[in-house]
């Protein structure tokens, strides 16, 4: 990622909630890249820049995004469930819905990946595949927008208050290990 002067520095594994929020910004950026390429090329021949950007965005959702989902589902959400915090207990229904969102997003991203690879391999997409790609990207845009709003507006603030320093430290270590760090 390019450095933007004046931008907030990205979080590290000492701040797992901040790291998840930073990852949301990457999800938004890479999804906007996919939307922009689809809208601009409409399944036709890709420029060298579009091709490179498409490959990078598809790779992000194929390789990095699943780690983000695991960070939430295997690291943060279980700790919230176990915290005994009254606010965390109230958030559990939202967490169940967020996990369902992850399943829907995974399926839609798999189809986008398949169509994107078909586009890259074949140089173009037939009209029905273009329509399906557009439909999936619209679905993902709506899904991620709502999902991120719930996590950042409700669940992450509760996690930041409910998880003690030891839980946050252990979560950060798990997240780093998931990335081989």
C-alpha positions in Angstrom: 0.0 0.0 0.0 1.3 3.5 -0.8 2.0 5.8 2.1 -0.4 8.8 2.3 1.1 11.8 4.0 -1.1 12.9 6.9 -2.9 9.5 7.1 -3.3 7.7 10.3 -0.5 5.1 10.8 -1.8 1.6 10.5 -2.2 -0.4 13.7 0.0 -3.3 14.7 -0.7 -6.6 16.5 -0.6 -4.8 19.9 -3.9 -3.3 18.8 -5.9 -6.1 17.3 -9.1 -4.1 17.1 -7.3 -1.3 15.3 -5.8 -3.8 13.0 -9.2 -5.2 12.0 -10.4 -1.7 11.3 -7.4 -1.0 9.1 -8.2 -4.3 7.3 -11.7 -3.0 6.6 -10.2 0.0 4.8 -8.2 -2.5 2.6 -11.4 -4.5 1.9 -13.1 -1.3 0.8 -10.2 -0.2 -1.4 -9.8 -3.6 -3.1 -13.5 -4.0 -3.6 -13.7 -0.5 -5.2 -10.9 -1.6 -7.5 -12.9 -4.6 -8.7 -16.1 -2.4 -9.1 -14.1 0.2 -11.0 -12.5 -2.3 -13.4 -15.8 -4.1 -14.0 -17.6 -0.8 -14.7 -14.8 0.5 -17.0 -14.1 -2.6 -19.0 -17.5 -4.3 -18.9 -15.8 -7.7 -19.7 -13.8 -6.4 -22.6 -10.1 -6.3 -23.1 -8.1 -5.1 -20.1 -5.4 -2.5 -20.1 -2.1 -3.6 -18.6 -2.9 -1.4 -15.5 -6.5 -2.9 -15.2 -5.1 -6.4 -15.5 -2.5 -5.8 -12.8 -5.1 -4.2 -10.5 -7.6 -7.0 -11.1 -4.9 -9.7 -10.3 -3.9 -7.8 -7.1 -7.5 -7.3 -5.9 -8.4 -10.9 -6.6 -5.3 -12.1 -4.8 -6.1 -9.9 -1.8 -9.6 -11.4 -1.4 -8.3 -15.0 -2.0 -5.3 -14.8 0.3 -5.5 -12.0 2.9 -9.3 -11.5 3.5 -9.8 -15.1 4.8 -7.2 -14.3 7.5 -9.3 -11.2 8.5 -12.4 -13.4 8.8 -10.5 -15.9 10.9 -9.2 -13.1 13.1 -12.8 -12.2 13.9 -14.4 -15.6 14.1 -11.5 -17.6 15.7 -9.8 -14.9 17.8 -12.1 -11.9 18.7 -15.6 -13.3 18.7 -14.8 -16.3 21.0 -13.1 -13.9 23.5 -16.2 -11.7 23.5 -18.4 -14.7 24.0 -16.2 -15.8 27.0 -15.7 -12.4 28.5 -18.9 -12.4 30.6 -19.3 -8.7 29.8 -23.0 -7.7 29.8 -22.5 -5.6 26.6 -20.7 -8.5 24.9 -23.6 -10.8 25.8 -26.0 -8.3 24.2 -23.8 -8.2 21.1 -23.8 -12.0 20.6 -26.8 -11.9 18.3 -25.0 -9.3 16.1 -22.0 -11.6 16.1 -24.0 -14.5 14.9 -25.3 -12.4 12.0 -21.8 -11.2 11.2 -20.6 -14.8 10.9 -23.5 -15.5 8.5 -22.4 -12.4 6.5 -18.9 -13.9 6.3 -20.3 -17.1 4.7 -22.3 -15.1 2.2 -19.3 -12.9 1.4 -17.1 -16.0 1.0 -19.4 -17.5 -1.6 -19.8 -14.3 -3.5 -16.0 -13.7 -3.5 -15.4 -17.2 -4.7 -17.6 -16.5 -7.7 -16.0 -13.1 -8.3 -12.6 -14.8 -8.2 -13.7 -17.5 -10.7 -15.1 -14.9 -13.1 -12.1 -12.6 -12.6 -9.7 -15.5 -13.4 -11.8 -16.4 -16.4 -11.5 -12.8 -17.6 -7.8 -12.7 -17.1 -7.2 -16.1 -18.8 -9.6 -15.5 -21.7 -9.0 -11.8 -22.3 -12.8 -11.1 -22.2 -16.0 -12.2 -20.6 -19.3 -13.1 -22.3 -22.3 -10.8 -21.5 -23.9 -13.3 -19.0 -20.6 -13.5 -17.1 -20.3 -9.7 -17.0 -23.9 -9.5 -15.7 -23.1 -12.1 -13.0 -19.9 -10.3 -12.0 -21.7 -7.0 -11.7 -24.4 -8.6 -9.6 -21.9 -10.2 -7.2 -19.9 -7.0 -6.9 -23.0 -5.0 -6.1 -24.0 -7.7 -3.6 -20.6 -7.5 -2.0 -20.5 -3.7 -1.9 -23.9 -3.7 0.0 -22.9 -6.6 2.3 -19.5 -5.2 3.2 -20.9 -1.6 3.8 -23.5 -2.9 6.3 -21.2 -5.5 7.8 -18.4 -3.0 8.5 -20.8 -0.5 9.9 -22.1 -3.0 12.5 -18.6 -4.2 13.4 -17.0 -0.7 13.7 -20.1 1.0 15.2 -21.2 -1.7 17.6 -19.1 -4.8 18.0 -15.5 -3.4 17.9 -16.1 -0.7 20.5 -17.6 -3.4 22.9 -14.6 -5.6 22.2 -12.2 -2.7 22.9 -13.9 -2.2 26.3 -14.7 -5.9 27.2 -11.4 -7.5 26.4 -8.7 -7.1 29.0 -5.0 -6.4 28.2 -4.1 -10.1 28.3 -6.9 -11.0 25.9 -5.9 -8.3 23.5 -2.3 -9.3 23.7 -3.2 -13.0 23.1 -5.5 -12.0 20.2 -2.6 -10.0 18.6 -0.3 -13.0 18.9 -2.8 -15.3 17.3 -3.4 -12.8 14.5 0.3 -12.5 13.9 0.8 -16.3 13.9 -2.0 -16.6 11.4 0.2 -14.6 9.0 3.4 -16.5 9.8 4.8 -13.6 11.9 
